Amino acid sequence: MSSSITPISGPPADAPEVPHPRAYWATIVPGADAASAAVDHISNVEYVSWLDRLGQAHLESLGWSSCDLLASGAMWFVARHEIDYRLEARAGESLLAATWVRTLRRVKSWRDTIVWRQGDEGWLPVCTATTLWVHVSLESRRSTRPPSDMALALDPLGAVAPPWAQTGAQGQGRR
């Protein structure tokens, strides 16, 4: 069974605060195949898959599906992932995730993502991540500006650094 990512309409009432007022929220339930073969926890490769899928789901929720991107002749590609693993997660756990675009400049976009699990002390950050996406023409294979309506829909926060770098609160930023 693979991991399921399900969009939710907004943060649960008890959710941690995030800096973007229109962040994309989802639940993640890691599947059995997401676990490491050696240790009873989720593989780091699975986290990377979640980051990609959350970014794509957010863009699709804004009206830009993979089919729309292909039809436009351009696609977003990952240039860099920065992931801090803070706590272990296991198959079958119900996790909460939020993602948003922090900056969008010409052809590059920084996206921040936080994944939490519920603990005795409330929501605890499992991982914090920053991903650099580059908008690329599929014909030339060179970076290209995204359409202005897409750039507007992405609603970049405009912050310089991710909230965990600003607050030191390990993913507990402001909503």
C-alpha positions as CSV (number, residue, x, y, z in Angstrom):
1,M,0.0,0.0,0.0
2,S,1.4,3.4,-1.0
3,S,1.2,6.6,1.0
4,S,-2.0,8.6,0.6
5,I,-2.1,12.4,0.5
6,T,-5.5,13.9,0.9
7,P,-6.2,17.6,0.6
8,I,-8.2,19.3,3.4
9,S,-10.0,22.6,3.1
10,G,-7.9,24.3,5.7
11,P,-6.1,23.7,8.9
12,P,-7.7,21.7,11.8
13,A,-8.7,24.0,14.7
14,D,-5.7,22.8,16.7
15,A,-3.2,22.9,13.9
16,P,0.1,24.7,14.3
17,E,0.3,28.2,12.8
18,V,2.1,28.7,9.5
19,P,3.2,32.1,8.1
20,H,1.1,31.9,4.9
21,P,-2.6,32.6,5.4
22,R,-3.5,30.6,2.3
23,A,-1.2,27.5,2.7
24,Y,-2.2,24.3,1.1
25,W,-3.2,21.7,3.8
26,A,-3.3,17.9,3.5
27,T,-3.2,14.7,5.5
28,I,-0.7,12.0,4.8
29,V,-1.0,8.4,5.7
30,P,2.2,6.6,5.0
31,G,1.7,3.2,3.3
32,A,3.5,0.0,4.3
33,D,5.8,0.3,1.3
34,A,7.0,3.7,2.5
35,A,8.9,2.2,5.4
36,S,12.6,1.5,5.4
37,A,13.5,-2.1,4.9
38,A,16.1,-1.9,7.7
39,V,14.4,0.3,10.4
40,D,10.7,0.7,11.4
41,H,10.2,4.2,10.1
42,I,9.5,6.0,6.9
43,S,12.2,6.1,4.3
44,N,13.8,9.4,3.5
45,V,13.0,8.7,-0.2
46,E,9.3,8.7,0.7
47,Y,9.6,12.2,2.3
48,V,11.0,13.5,-1.1
49,S,8.0,11.9,-2.8
50,W,5.6,13.7,-0.4
51,L,7.3,17.1,-1.1
52,D,6.9,16.6,-4.8
53,R,3.3,15.4,-4.6
54,L,2.3,18.2,-2.2
55,G,3.8,20.8,-4.5
56,Q,2.0,19.3,-7.5
57,A,-1.3,19.0,-5.6
58,H,-1.1,22.6,-4.4
59,L,-0.5,23.8,-8.0
60,E,-3.3,21.6,-9.3
61,S,-5.7,23.1,-6.6
62,L,-4.8,26.5,-8.1
63,G,-5.9,25.3,-11.6
64,W,-2.6,24.1,-13.0
65,S,-2.7,20.3,-13.3
66,S,0.1,18.3,-14.9
67,C,-2.0,18.0,-18.0
68,D,-2.3,21.8,-18.1
69,L,1.4,22.2,-17.6
70,L,2.2,19.8,-20.4
71,A,-0.3,21.5,-22.7
72,S,1.5,24.8,-22.0
73,G,4.8,23.3,-23.0
74,A,6.5,23.9,-19.6
75,M,6.9,22.1,-16.3
76,W,8.2,22.8,-12.8
77,F,11.3,20.8,-12.0
78,V,13.0,20.4,-8.6
79,A,16.5,21.9,-8.5
80,R,17.1,21.4,-4.7
81,H,15.5,19.9,-1.6
82,E,16.6,20.9,1.9
83,I,15.0,18.6,4.4
84,D,15.4,18.5,8.2
85,Y,14.1,15.3,9.7
86,R,12.9,16.1,13.2
87,L,11.0,13.0,14.3
88,E,10.3,9.6,13.0
89,A,7.1,8.7,11.3
90,R,5.7,5.2,10.7
91,A,3.5,3.5,8.3
92,G,-0.2,4.0,9.1
93,E,0.2,7.1,11.1
94,S,-2.0,10.1,10.3
95,L,0.2,13.1,9.5
96,L,-0.7,16.7,8.8
97,A,1.1,18.8,6.1
98,A,1.1,22.4,5.0
99,T,2.9,23.9,2.0
100,W,3.1,27.3,0.4
101,V,5.2,29.3,-2.0
102,R,7.6,31.5,-0.2
103,T,9.1,33.4,-3.1
104,L,8.8,33.5,-6.9
105,R,11.4,35.3,-8.9
106,R,11.5,35.1,-12.6
107,V,11.9,31.4,-13.2
108,K,12.6,30.1,-9.7
109,S,10.3,29.4,-6.8
110,W,11.1,28.5,-3.2
111,R,8.4,26.3,-1.5
112,D,8.2,25.6,2.2
113,T,6.6,22.5,3.6
114,I,6.0,21.2,7.2
115,V,4.8,17.8,8.1
116,W,3.6,17.1,11.7
117,R,2.2,14.2,13.7
118,Q,0.0,14.4,16.7
119,G,1.7,13.7,20.0
120,D,0.9,14.1,23.7
121,E,2.1,17.7,23.5
122,G,0.1,18.5,20.4
123,W,1.3,18.7,16.8
124,L,5.0,17.9,16.6
125,P,7.1,18.7,13.5
126,V,8.2,15.5,11.7
127,C,10.1,17.3,9.0
128,T,10.6,20.8,7.7
129,A,11.6,21.3,4.1
130,T,12.4,23.9,1.5
131,T,12.3,23.1,-2.2
132,L,13.7,25.2,-5.1
133,W,11.5,24.7,-8.2
134,V,12.5,25.9,-11.6
135,H,9.9,26.5,-14.4
136,V,11.3,24.9,-17.6
137,S,10.3,25.0,-21.2
138,L,9.8,21.4,-22.4
139,E,10.9,22.3,-25.9
140,S,14.2,24.1,-25.2
141,R,14.9,22.6,-21.8
142,R,15.7,26.0,-20.5
143,S,14.2,27.9,-17.6
144,T,11.3,30.2,-18.6
145,R,9.0,32.5,-16.7
146,P,5.7,31.0,-15.6
147,P,2.6,32.6,-17.0
148,S,1.5,35.7,-15.1
149,D,-1.8,34.1,-14.0
150,M,0.1,31.1,-12.5
151,A,2.5,33.4,-10.7
152,L,-0.4,35.4,-9.3
153,A,-2.2,32.2,-8.2
154,L,0.9,30.8,-6.4
155,D,0.5,33.8,-4.1
156,P,4.2,33.9,-2.9
157,L,4.6,34.9,0.7
158,G,7.6,37.1,0.0
159,A,9.6,36.1,3.0
160,V,13.4,35.7,2.7
161,A,13.8,32.6,4.8
162,P,11.6,29.7,5.9
163,P,9.8,30.1,9.2
164,W,12.0,27.6,11.1
165,A,15.1,29.6,10.1
166,Q,13.5,32.8,11.4
167,T,11.9,31.6,14.6
168,G,14.1,28.7,15.6
169,A,10.8,27.0,16.6
170,Q,11.3,23.9,14.5
171,G,8.4,24.5,12.1
172,Q,6.1,26.3,14.6
173,G,5.8,29.6,12.7
174,R,3.0,32.1,12.6
175,R,-0.3,31.7,10.7
